Amino acid sequence: MTLREVFRFEVGYRLRQPSTWVYALVLVGIPFLMMHAINGSSQYLNAPKMIANASAVLGGIGMLVTAGIFGDAAARDVHWRMHALFYTSPLRESRYLAGRFLAGLAVNAVLLLGIPLGLLLASVMPYMEAGKFGPVKMAAYVQTYVLLLLPSTADTRGIIDRAALASLKPGAWVLNFGRGDLVVDADLVAAVHERRIAGAVLDVFTTEPLPASHPFWTTPGIVVLPHVGGLHPTRDTIVAELWVQNLQRFLGGQPLLKNIDRARGY
């Protein structure tokens, strides 16, 4: 079985799931309805700044979708107790994991396009009151996002520093749902404050809970989330089952599942 076959299988599975279409409806529908609900703004609702701010807030909902998709891809086999079959088939682990990840990434990327699509659709509705939207500029709906989902290792700590931020476009957003120490806090605050990037959505922090005096709370353009990413509805059950299976394997002298490479740090 090749990486391409794993990728096609996972994409096909996701497209057959009702939850995928519910995600799509939510990610298009909420921004569409939100544009209807906002009134009295001093700016056009489709101005680049307004679109960027709306995308940042709605991105928090998108990250919950991301957690659901990747959590399902990672844990589904263990949950349904099919992992033993998959892990004994003539399939390299790297191809299996890469295919699952790339398929989840592709589906997730398409779903997240629902946010700018919903915002755009609302702006061209003929029944919208005059003066609420300005001329449609497609470039405002295409933004640069840096999504961080990396583990914390010696190679990744501080990866988003002043030099990395300087390479981004002024309209770029940094989304961190990996580990807090991937970002150099002071460099990110400075970049957002000086408008060298548009902003950041942060769900993880070097120090948790985030101190009340931290500048993330008060810097316009930085959205702080309460560490909601990465949850799976049956995570505890999956972890408990995996622990029992590994205990049985340990007692039977078999290799354990889901091993951590301590040299790599994950």
C-alpha positions as CSV (number, residue, x, y, z in Angstrom):
1,M,0.0,0.0,0.0
2,T,1.4,3.4,-1.0
3,L,1.2,6.8,0.5
4,R,-1.2,7.9,-2.3
5,E,-3.5,5.0,-1.5
6,V,-3.6,5.9,2.2
7,F,-4.2,9.5,1.3
8,R,-7.1,8.7,-1.1
9,F,-8.7,6.3,1.4
10,E,-8.6,8.9,4.2
11,V,-10.0,11.7,2.0
12,G,-12.8,9.4,0.8
13,Y,-13.6,8.5,4.4
14,R,-13.8,12.1,5.4
15,L,-16.1,12.9,2.5
16,R,-18.5,10.1,3.5
17,Q,-18.8,11.4,7.0
18,P,-21.8,13.6,7.8
19,S,-19.6,15.6,10.3
20,T,-17.5,16.8,7.4
21,W,-20.5,18.4,5.7
22,V,-21.7,19.8,9.1
23,Y,-18.3,21.4,9.5
24,A,-18.5,23.0,6.1
25,L,-22.0,24.3,6.7
26,V,-20.9,25.8,10.0
27,L,-17.8,27.4,8.6
28,V,-19.7,29.0,5.8
29,G,-22.9,29.8,7.6
30,I,-21.5,31.5,10.8
31,P,-19.5,34.2,8.9
32,F,-22.4,34.7,6.5
33,L,-24.9,35.3,9.3
34,M,-22.4,37.4,11.3
35,M,-22.2,39.9,8.4
36,H,-25.9,40.2,8.5
37,A,-26.0,40.8,12.3
38,I,-23.3,43.6,12.5
39,N,-24.8,47.1,12.2
40,G,-23.5,50.6,12.8
41,S,-19.9,50.0,11.9
42,S,-17.9,53.0,10.9
43,Q,-16.0,51.0,8.3
44,Y,-17.1,48.9,5.4
45,L,-17.6,45.3,6.7
46,N,-15.6,44.0,3.7
47,A,-12.7,46.3,4.3
48,P,-9.4,44.4,4.6
49,K,-9.0,45.1,8.3
50,M,-12.5,44.1,9.1
51,I,-12.1,40.8,7.1
52,A,-8.8,40.1,8.9
53,N,-10.4,40.7,12.3
54,A,-13.5,38.5,11.5
55,S,-11.2,35.8,10.1
56,A,-9.1,35.8,13.3
57,V,-12.1,35.4,15.6
58,L,-13.8,32.8,13.4
59,G,-10.5,31.0,13.1
60,G,-11.0,29.8,16.7
61,I,-14.1,27.9,15.5
62,G,-12.0,26.6,12.6
63,M,-9.4,25.3,15.0
64,L,-12.0,23.2,16.8
65,V,-12.8,21.6,13.4
66,T,-9.1,21.1,12.9
67,A,-8.8,19.3,16.2
68,G,-11.8,17.1,15.3
69,I,-10.4,16.0,11.9
70,F,-6.8,15.3,13.0
71,G,-7.9,13.8,16.3
72,D,-10.2,11.4,14.4
73,A,-7.5,10.5,11.9
74,A,-5.0,9.8,14.7
75,A,-7.2,7.8,17.1
76,R,-9.8,6.2,14.9
77,D,-8.1,2.8,14.5
78,V,-7.4,2.5,18.2
79,H,-10.9,3.5,19.0
80,W,-12.4,0.8,16.8
81,R,-9.7,-1.6,17.7
82,M,-8.5,-2.0,14.1
83,H,-5.0,-0.9,14.7
84,A,-3.7,-4.4,15.1
85,L,-4.8,-5.2,11.6
86,F,-3.3,-2.0,10.1
87,Y,0.0,-2.3,12.0
88,T,0.6,-5.9,10.8
89,S,-0.1,-5.2,7.1
90,P,2.7,-4.6,4.7
91,L,2.7,-0.9,5.1
92,R,5.5,1.4,6.3
93,E,4.6,3.4,9.3
94,S,5.9,6.6,7.7
95,R,3.6,6.2,4.7
96,Y,0.6,5.3,6.9
97,L,1.0,8.4,9.1
98,A,2.0,10.7,6.3
99,G,-1.0,9.7,4.2
100,R,-3.4,10.2,7.2
101,F,-1.8,13.6,8.0
102,L,-1.7,14.9,4.5
103,A,-5.3,13.8,3.8
104,G,-6.5,15.5,7.0
105,L,-4.5,18.6,6.1
106,A,-6.1,18.8,2.7
107,V,-9.7,18.3,3.9
108,N,-9.1,20.8,6.7
109,A,-7.6,23.4,4.3
110,V,-10.7,23.2,2.1
111,L,-13.1,23.4,5.0
112,L,-11.3,26.5,6.4
113,L,-11.9,28.2,3.0
114,G,-15.5,28.3,4.1
115,I,-14.8,31.3,6.4
116,P,-13.7,33.8,3.7
117,L,-16.3,32.3,1.4
118,G,-19.1,33.0,3.9
119,L,-17.8,36.6,4.4
120,L,-17.6,37.1,0.6
121,L,-21.1,35.7,-0.1
122,A,-22.6,38.0,2.5
123,S,-21.0,41.1,0.9
124,V,-22.6,40.4,-2.6
125,M,-26.1,39.7,-1.4
126,P,-28.4,42.1,-3.3
127,Y,-30.7,42.7,-0.3
128,M,-27.9,44.1,1.9
129,E,-28.5,47.8,2.9
130,A,-26.5,50.4,1.0
131,G,-23.3,51.6,2.7
132,K,-22.7,48.4,4.6
133,F,-20.2,47.0,2.2
134,G,-17.7,48.6,-0.1
135,P,-16.3,47.4,-3.5
136,V,-15.3,43.7,-3.4
137,K,-11.5,43.3,-3.4
138,M,-10.7,39.6,-3.7
139,A,-7.1,40.2,-2.4
140,A,-8.6,41.0,1.0
141,Y,-10.0,37.5,1.3
142,V,-6.6,35.8,0.6
143,Q,-4.3,36.1,3.6
144,T,-1.2,34.4,4.8
145,Y,-1.6,32.1,7.8
146,V,1.2,30.5,9.7
147,L,-0.3,27.5,11.6
148,L,1.8,26.0,14.3
149,L,1.1,22.4,15.3
150,L,4.7,21.4,16.2
151,P,5.8,19.7,19.4
152,S,8.3,21.4,21.7
153,T,11.8,20.2,21.0
154,A,15.3,21.7,21.0
155,D,14.8,22.3,17.3
156,T,11.4,24.0,17.5
157,R,11.6,26.2,20.6
158,G,11.6,29.9,19.6
159,I,11.1,29.1,15.9
160,I,8.8,32.1,15.5
161,D,11.2,34.8,16.4
162,R,12.0,38.3,15.1
163,A,13.7,36.9,12.0
164,A,10.8,34.5,11.1
165,L,8.2,37.3,11.7
166,A,10.2,39.6,9.4
167,S,9.8,37.2,6.5
168,L,6.0,37.4,6.7
169,K,3.8,39.8,4.8
170,P,2.0,42.6,6.6
171,G,-1.3,40.9,6.3
172,A,-0.1,37.6,7.8
173,W,-1.6,35.9,10.9
174,V,0.2,33.5,13.3
175,L,-2.0,30.7,14.7
176,N,-0.4,28.7,17.5
177,F,-2.2,25.5,18.5
178,G,1.0,23.5,19.1
179,R,3.2,24.5,22.1
180,G,3.6,27.9,23.6
181,D,7.4,28.1,23.5
182,L,7.4,27.8,19.7
183,V,6.9,31.6,19.8
184,V,9.2,34.2,21.3
185,D,6.5,36.3,23.1
186,A,8.3,39.7,23.0
187,D,9.0,39.4,19.3
188,L,5.4,38.5,18.5
189,V,4.0,41.4,20.6
190,A,6.4,43.8,18.9
191,A,5.5,42.6,15.4
192,V,1.8,42.9,16.0
193,H,2.1,46.2,17.8
194,E,4.2,47.7,15.0
195,R,1.8,46.3,12.3
196,R,4.6,44.2,10.7
197,I,2.0,41.4,10.7
198,A,-1.8,41.6,11.0
199,G,-2.1,39.6,14.3
200,A,-2.1,36.3,16.0
201,V,-4.5,33.7,17.5
202,L,-3.0,31.9,20.4
203,D,-4.3,28.8,22.2
204,V,-1.1,27.8,24.0
205,F,1.5,29.7,25.9
206,T,4.9,29.3,27.4
207,T,3.4,29.9,30.9
208,E,-0.1,28.5,31.6
209,P,-2.4,29.8,32.8
210,L,-1.3,33.0,31.0
211,P,-0.4,35.7,33.7
212,A,-2.9,38.6,33.9
213,S,-0.1,41.0,33.3
214,H,1.1,39.4,30.1
215,P,1.0,41.8,27.0
216,F,-0.9,39.2,25.0
217,W,-4.0,40.2,26.8
218,T,-3.8,43.9,25.9
219,T,-2.1,43.9,22.5
220,P,-4.7,44.8,19.8
221,G,-4.6,42.1,17.1
222,I,-3.7,39.2,19.4
223,V,-6.6,36.9,20.2
224,V,-6.2,34.7,23.4
225,L,-8.0,31.4,23.5
226,P,-8.5,29.2,26.6
227,H,-6.4,26.2,25.3
228,V,-9.4,24.5,23.6
229,G,-7.5,22.9,20.6
230,G,-6.6,19.3,20.4
231,L,-9.5,17.8,22.4
232,H,-11.3,14.7,21.2
233,P,-14.7,13.6,22.5
234,T,-13.6,10.1,23.4
235,R,-10.0,10.9,24.3
236,D,-10.1,9.4,27.8
237,T,-11.5,6.2,26.4
238,I,-8.9,5.9,23.7
239,V,-6.1,6.6,26.1
240,A,-7.4,4.0,28.6
241,E,-7.8,1.4,25.9
242,L,-4.3,2.1,24.6
243,W,-2.8,1.8,28.1
244,V,-4.5,-1.6,28.6
245,Q,-3.3,-2.8,25.3
246,N,0.3,-1.7,26.0
247,L,0.2,-3.4,29.4
248,Q,-0.8,-6.6,27.8
249,R,1.9,-6.2,25.2
250,F,4.5,-5.5,27.9
251,L,3.5,-8.5,29.9
252,G,3.6,-10.6,26.7
253,G,7.0,-9.3,25.6
254,Q,5.6,-7.5,22.5
255,P,6.6,-4.1,21.2
256,L,4.5,-1.2,22.6
257,L,2.3,0.9,20.5
258,K,2.6,4.7,20.1
259,N,6.2,4.9,21.4
260,I,7.8,8.2,22.2
261,D,11.2,8.9,20.7
262,R,13.0,10.6,23.5
263,A,15.9,11.7,21.3
264,R,13.4,13.6,19.0
265,G,11.2,14.7,21.9
266,Y,7.9,13.4,20.6
